[in-house]
């Protein structure tokens, strides 16, 4: 990820507030949320070319960070997913550490295994999948 500009944070009010607390505290506030762990994902806008940042539930699995592009079961993919599909070079912040990563969408057996592991930490993912006809993507963020 080569764009050094300050990221634009999620326009969703509570997510924006969460990101601000997370960044200002180096993750001391905001890393733990409702019994889960949160990372900050920065993608490059597929149209604007500007960095975009959001907060996501994640789980570290096999040395990678894994997130779910659920958007609460919406029929549309979240914008951050569309951005990383266009440009898989991303930045991941966990607490006060930021790493470069490459994103990919899990498929087949890997997706099924990862889905179960993510649903363990956020069971609502299973409900979200029943709300939409799209297969909710599981994204693997591989640190570089």
Secondary structure, 3 states (H helix, E strand, C coil): CCCCCCCEECCCHHHHHHHHHHHHHCCCCCCEECCEEEEEEEEECCCCCCEEEEEEECEEECCEEEEEECHHHCCCCCHHHHHHHHCCEEEEEECCEEEEEEEEECCHHHHHHHHHHHHHHCCHHHHHHHCCCCCCEEEEEEEC
